[in-house]
């Protein structure tokens, strides 16, 4: 130790950077979520991560860490690790598989996504939800759950709590689909393959799609995953359109230079370009099954850490003002996407 001016002492010991505490907590959260998933396989890892993040934000003792020294690292996990997970998500998508579905199925998915996105966004605005919640919830329901919300939240510079609330709603509703949709297969008169396409077109997260469709066997699971990946492929054009809208809005508001100019999002963010690059790489069939399995594991762990970070930003007391409206929007969006995708499956079967 050396004396500093004024009698104070200069600390010479090494201290970890501020984000390290939150990142460490996120890693611990992923470990706990993995344990929950192993004990209760019906609970997807990503769902467990969101719920545990919310619990940590309200648990006495942990609450102070989440809101204090760990906040920077948890926010970093919710943004940067989400981007890396989205990039690796591209390795699940092969253009050859998408084309193998046929144009009728692809057109059906496009119609379902458009109806769900526009209907949910419009209804959320009419219900008076604050901030970007209508946009984020519409994106999560129509495209690919938490991953899509994270991507759109980046380009629209959404408030962290809006992102966290939307992720929690979409993830929990998608988990509810795991229990509800299999019960409706036979009453709705759906064969295994038709049920798989319905699940792929209506359930939000890839893991939730797998958990729901596997109840009807391998043929349902295969169709469900392929249809779901068509929805995932729409993430890139949606983000590009929204980035263009944000840039145009900035110009309309007089943001012609300075700090506002520097903060305008690129037309296609770097992580979306990475997603497209990984999709192109997967389409070449040069990657071995071992590499793809490793990437899938890494992608799920990265998204789990990101979702734990986002879940930790949820503040339940602040939801009392809009909680009923958010839940109502989630229920309405669920009915819209389930109904639209069911009609689409009947038309294309």
C-alpha positions as CSV (number, residue, x, y, z in Angstrom):
1,X,0.0,0.0,0.0
2,X,1.3,3.5,-0.7
3,X,0.2,6.7,0.8
4,X,-2.0,9.0,-1.3
5,X,-2.5,12.8,-1.0
6,X,-4.6,13.7,1.9
7,X,-3.7,10.6,3.9
8,X,-5.8,8.2,1.9
9,X,-4.4,4.9,0.9
10,X,-4.4,3.6,-2.7
11,X,-5.7,0.1,-3.1
12,X,-3.3,-2.1,-5.0
13,X,-5.3,-5.4,-4.9
14,X,-6.9,-6.6,-8.1
15,X,-10.7,-6.4,-8.3
16,X,-12.8,-8.1,-11.0
17,X,-14.6,-5.8,-13.5
18,X,-18.1,-4.8,-12.5
19,X,-20.0,-7.0,-15.0
20,X,-18.2,-10.1,-13.7
21,X,-20.5,-10.4,-10.6
22,X,-23.7,-10.4,-12.7
23,X,-22.3,-12.7,-15.3
24,X,-21.3,-15.1,-12.5
25,X,-24.8,-15.0,-11.1
26,X,-26.2,-15.6,-14.6
27,X,-24.0,-18.7,-14.9
28,X,-25.2,-19.9,-11.5
29,X,-28.8,-19.3,-12.6
30,X,-28.2,-21.4,-15.7
31,X,-26.9,-24.2,-13.5
32,X,-30.0,-24.0,-11.3
33,X,-32.3,-24.0,-14.4
34,X,-30.5,-27.0,-15.8
35,X,-31.1,-28.8,-12.5
36,X,-34.8,-28.0,-12.6
37,X,-35.0,-29.2,-16.2
38,X,-33.3,-32.5,-15.2
39,X,-35.6,-33.0,-12.3
40,X,-38.7,-31.9,-14.3
41,X,-38.0,-32.7,-18.0
42,X,-41.4,-31.2,-19.0
43,X,-40.1,-27.8,-17.9
44,X,-37.8,-26.4,-20.7
45,X,-34.4,-25.0,-19.7
46,X,-35.2,-21.5,-21.0
47,X,-38.5,-21.3,-19.1
48,X,-36.8,-22.4,-15.9
49,X,-34.1,-19.7,-16.5
50,X,-36.7,-16.9,-16.9
51,X,-38.6,-18.0,-13.8
52,X,-35.5,-18.3,-11.7
53,X,-34.4,-14.8,-12.8
54,X,-37.7,-13.4,-11.7
55,X,-37.4,-15.2,-8.4
56,X,-33.9,-13.9,-7.8
57,X,-35.1,-10.4,-8.4
58,X,-37.6,-10.7,-5.5
59,X,-35.9,-13.1,-3.1
60,X,-34.8,-11.5,0.1
61,X,-31.0,-11.5,0.2
62,X,-30.6,-12.1,-3.5
63,X,-32.7,-9.0,-4.4
64,X,-30.0,-6.6,-3.2
65,X,-27.4,-8.3,-5.3
66,X,-29.6,-8.3,-8.4
67,X,-30.4,-4.6,-8.2
68,X,-27.0,-3.6,-7.0
69,X,-23.5,-5.0,-7.8
70,X,-24.8,-7.7,-10.2
71,X,-27.0,-5.4,-12.3
72,X,-24.4,-4.4,-14.9
73,X,-23.4,-8.0,-15.6
74,X,-27.1,-9.2,-15.7
75,X,-27.9,-6.5,-18.2
76,X,-24.9,-7.5,-20.2
77,X,-26.0,-11.1,-20.3
78,X,-29.5,-10.1,-21.4
79,X,-28.1,-8.2,-24.4
80,X,-24.8,-9.5,-25.5
81,X,-25.3,-13.2,-24.7
82,X,-28.7,-13.0,-26.4
83,X,-27.0,-11.8,-29.6
84,X,-24.6,-14.7,-29.5
85,X,-27.4,-17.1,-29.0
86,X,-29.4,-15.7,-31.9
87,X,-26.3,-16.1,-34.2
88,X,-26.0,-19.7,-33.2
89,X,-29.7,-20.2,-33.8
90,X,-29.0,-19.8,-37.5
91,X,-27.3,-23.2,-37.4
92,X,-30.7,-24.8,-36.8
93,X,-32.0,-23.6,-40.1
94,X,-31.3,-25.1,-43.5
95,X,-32.6,-23.6,-46.7
96,X,-33.0,-27.0,-48.2
97,X,-35.2,-28.1,-45.4
98,X,-37.4,-25.0,-45.7
99,X,-37.8,-25.5,-49.5
100,X,-38.7,-29.1,-48.9
101,X,-41.8,-28.1,-47.0
102,X,-43.4,-26.8,-50.2
103,X,-44.6,-23.3,-51.1
104,X,-48.1,-23.8,-49.8
105,X,-46.8,-24.4,-46.2
106,X,-44.4,-21.5,-46.5
107,X,-47.2,-19.2,-47.6
108,X,-49.3,-20.5,-44.7
109,X,-46.6,-19.6,-42.2
110,X,-46.1,-16.2,-43.7
111,X,-49.9,-15.5,-43.4
112,X,-50.0,-16.7,-39.8
113,X,-47.0,-14.6,-38.8
114,X,-48.4,-11.5,-40.5
115,X,-51.8,-11.9,-38.9
116,X,-50.4,-12.5,-35.5
117,X,-47.9,-9.7,-35.6
118,X,-50.3,-7.0,-36.9
119,X,-53.2,-8.2,-34.8
120,X,-51.2,-8.3,-31.5
121,X,-49.5,-5.0,-32.1
122,X,-52.7,-3.2,-33.0
123,X,-54.6,-4.7,-30.0
124,X,-51.7,-3.9,-27.6
125,X,-51.8,-0.2,-28.8
126,X,-55.6,-0.1,-28.4
127,X,-55.3,-1.5,-24.8
128,X,-52.9,1.3,-23.9
129,X,-49.8,-0.8,-23.0
130,X,-46.8,1.3,-22.3
131,X,-43.6,1.7,-24.2
132,X,-42.6,-1.0,-26.7
133,X,-44.6,-3.7,-25.0
134,X,-47.1,-4.1,-27.9
135,X,-44.3,-4.4,-30.5
136,X,-42.2,-6.8,-28.4
137,X,-45.1,-9.1,-27.5
138,X,-46.3,-9.2,-31.1
139,X,-42.8,-10.1,-32.2
140,X,-42.4,-12.8,-29.6
141,X,-45.7,-14.5,-30.4
142,X,-45.3,-14.3,-34.2
143,X,-41.7,-15.2,-34.7
144,X,-39.6,-17.1,-32.1
145,X,-40.3,-16.1,-28.6
146,X,-37.6,-14.6,-26.4
147,X,-35.0,-14.6,-29.2
148,X,-37.1,-12.4,-31.4
149,X,-38.0,-10.1,-28.5
150,X,-34.3,-9.7,-27.7
151,X,-33.4,-8.9,-31.3
152,X,-36.2,-6.3,-31.8
153,X,-35.5,-4.8,-28.4
154,X,-31.9,-4.1,-29.6
155,X,-32.8,-2.3,-32.8
156,X,-35.7,-0.3,-31.2
157,X,-33.6,0.5,-28.1
158,X,-36.5,-0.7,-25.9
159,X,-36.5,-0.2,-22.1
160,X,-35.0,-3.2,-20.3
161,X,-38.2,-3.7,-18.2
162,X,-40.4,-3.8,-21.3
163,X,-38.2,-6.4,-22.8
164,X,-38.1,-8.5,-19.6
165,X,-41.9,-8.3,-19.1
166,X,-42.5,-9.3,-22.7
167,X,-40.0,-12.2,-22.4
168,X,-41.7,-13.5,-19.2
169,X,-45.2,-13.4,-20.8
170,X,-44.3,-15.0,-24.0
171,X,-42.1,-17.7,-22.4
172,X,-44.7,-18.6,-19.8
173,X,-47.6,-18.7,-22.3
174,X,-45.4,-20.9,-24.6
175,X,-44.8,-23.3,-21.7
176,X,-48.6,-23.5,-21.1
177,X,-49.0,-24.6,-24.7
178,X,-46.9,-27.7,-23.9
179,X,-49.7,-28.9,-21.6
180,X,-52.7,-27.6,-23.6
181,X,-52.1,-28.3,-27.3
182,X,-51.6,-32.1,-27.1
183,X,-55.1,-32.3,-25.4
184,X,-56.6,-30.6,-28.4
185,X,-55.1,-32.8,-31.1
186,X,-57.9,-35.4,-31.4
187,X,-60.8,-33.1,-30.6
188,X,-59.7,-30.9,-33.5
189,X,-59.3,-33.9,-35.8
190,X,-55.6,-33.4,-36.5
191,X,-53.4,-36.3,-37.6
192,X,-49.8,-36.5,-36.4
193,X,-48.2,-34.5,-39.2
194,X,-51.0,-31.9,-39.3
195,X,-50.6,-31.6,-35.5
196,X,-46.9,-31.1,-35.9
197,X,-47.4,-28.3,-38.4
198,X,-50.0,-26.6,-36.1
199,X,-47.5,-26.7,-33.2
200,X,-44.7,-25.4,-35.4
201,X,-46.9,-22.5,-36.6
202,X,-48.3,-21.5,-33.2
203,X,-45.8,-22.2,-30.4
204,X,-43.2,-19.6,-29.7
205,X,-39.8,-21.0,-28.7
206,X,-38.0,-23.9,-30.5
207,X,-37.6,-25.8,-27.3
208,X,-41.3,-25.5,-26.5
209,X,-42.2,-26.7,-30.0
210,X,-40.1,-29.8,-29.5
211,X,-41.6,-30.5,-26.1
212,X,-45.2,-30.1,-27.4
213,X,-44.8,-31.9,-30.8
214,X,-43.0,-35.0,-29.5
215,X,-46.1,-36.1,-27.7
216,X,-47.5,-37.1,-31.1
217,X,-44.5,-39.0,-32.3
218,X,-41.5,-38.5,-34.7
219,X,-43.4,-37.5,-37.8
220,X,-45.2,-34.7,-35.9
221,X,-41.9,-33.6,-34.3
222,X,-40.1,-33.4,-37.7
223,X,-42.9,-31.3,-39.3
224,X,-43.2,-29.1,-36.3
225,X,-39.5,-28.2,-36.2
226,X,-39.3,-27.4,-39.9
227,X,-42.4,-25.2,-39.8
228,X,-41.0,-23.4,-36.7
229,X,-37.7,-22.8,-38.5
230,X,-39.6,-21.1,-41.3
231,X,-40.9,-18.6,-38.7
232,X,-37.3,-18.2,-37.3
233,X,-36.1,-17.3,-40.8
234,X,-38.5,-14.3,-40.8
235,X,-36.5,-12.8,-37.9
236,X,-33.9,-11.2,-40.2
237,X,-36.3,-9.3,-42.5
238,X,-38.5,-8.2,-39.6
239,X,-35.5,-6.7,-37.8
240,X,-34.3,-5.0,-41.0
241,X,-37.8,-3.4,-41.5
242,X,-37.9,-2.2,-37.9
243,X,-34.4,-0.8,-38.1
244,X,-35.4,1.1,-41.2
245,X,-38.5,2.4,-39.4
246,X,-36.3,3.6,-36.4
247,X,-33.9,5.4,-38.8
248,X,-36.8,7.0,-40.6
249,X,-38.4,8.1,-37.4
250,X,-35.0,9.6,-36.3
251,X,-34.8,11.7,-39.5
252,X,-38.4,12.8,-39.1
253,X,-37.6,14.0,-35.6
254,X,-34.7,16.0,-36.8
255,X,-32.0,13.6,-35.8
256,X,-29.7,14.5,-38.6
257,X,-26.4,14.5,-36.8
258,X,-24.4,14.3,-33.6
259,X,-25.3,11.8,-30.9
260,X,-28.6,10.9,-32.4
261,X,-27.0,10.1,-35.7
262,X,-24.4,7.8,-34.1
263,X,-27.1,5.9,-32.2
264,X,-29.2,5.1,-35.3
265,X,-29.3,1.3,-35.7
266,X,-27.8,-0.2,-38.9
267,X,-30.3,-1.5,-41.4
268,X,-29.2,-5.1,-40.6
269,X,-27.6,-5.4,-37.2
270,X,-24.3,-7.4,-37.0
271,X,-25.9,-10.2,-35.0
272,X,-28.6,-10.7,-37.6
273,X,-25.9,-10.9,-40.3
274,X,-24.3,-13.5,-38.2
275,X,-27.6,-15.4,-38.0
276,X,-27.9,-15.3,-41.8
277,X,-24.2,-16.4,-42.2
278,X,-24.8,-19.4,-39.9
279,X,-27.9,-20.3,-41.9
280,X,-25.9,-20.2,-45.1
281,X,-23.2,-22.3,-43.5
282,X,-25.7,-24.9,-42.3
283,X,-27.2,-25.1,-45.8
284,X,-23.9,-26.2,-47.2
285,X,-24.0,-29.5,-45.2
286,X,-20.3,-29.2,-44.4
287,X,-20.7,-29.2,-40.6
288,X,-20.7,-32.6,-38.8
289,X,-23.5,-33.7,-36.5
290,X,-21.0,-33.4,-33.6
291,X,-20.4,-29.7,-34.4
292,X,-24.1,-29.0,-34.8
293,X,-24.9,-30.7,-31.5
294,X,-22.2,-28.7,-29.7
295,X,-23.5,-25.4,-31.2
296,X,-27.1,-26.3,-30.2
297,X,-25.9,-26.9,-26.6
298,X,-24.0,-23.6,-26.6
299,X,-26.9,-21.7,-28.1
300,X,-29.3,-23.0,-25.5
301,X,-26.9,-22.2,-22.6
302,X,-26.3,-18.7,-24.0
303,X,-30.0,-18.0,-24.3
304,X,-30.6,-19.4,-20.8
305,X,-28.1,-17.0,-19.3
306,X,-29.6,-14.1,-21.3
307,X,-33.1,-15.0,-20.2
308,X,-32.0,-15.3,-16.5
309,X,-30.6,-11.8,-16.9
310,X,-33.8,-10.5,-18.5
311,X,-36.0,-12.3,-15.9
312,X,-34.0,-10.6,-13.1
313,X,-35.1,-7.2,-14.6
314,X,-38.8,-8.0,-14.0
315,X,-40.2,-6.0,-11.1
316,X,-43.6,-7.5,-10.2
317,X,-44.9,-4.6,-8.1
318,X,-44.5,-2.3,-11.1
319,X,-46.6,-4.7,-13.1
320,X,-49.7,-4.1,-11.0
321,X,-50.6,-1.1,-13.1
322,X,-50.6,-3.0,-16.4
323,X,-50.4,-6.6,-15.4
324,X,-54.1,-7.4,-16.2
325,X,-53.8,-5.8,-19.6
326,X,-50.5,-7.5,-20.4
327,X,-52.1,-10.9,-19.5
328,X,-55.2,-10.2,-21.6
329,X,-53.1,-9.3,-24.6
330,X,-51.1,-12.5,-24.1
331,X,-54.3,-14.6,-24.0
332,X,-55.7,-12.8,-27.1
333,X,-52.5,-13.2,-29.0
334,X,-52.4,-16.9,-28.1
335,X,-56.0,-17.4,-29.5
336,X,-55.1,-15.4,-32.6
337,X,-52.0,-17.5,-33.5
338,X,-53.6,-20.8,-32.6
339,X,-56.7,-20.1,-34.6
340,X,-54.8,-18.7,-37.6
341,X,-52.4,-21.5,-37.7
342,X,-55.1,-24.1,-37.3
343,X,-57.0,-22.6,-40.3
344,X,-53.8,-22.5,-42.3
345,X,-53.0,-26.2,-41.6
346,X,-56.5,-27.2,-42.6
347,X,-56.2,-25.3,-45.9
348,X,-52.8,-26.8,-46.7
349,X,-53.4,-30.4,-45.7
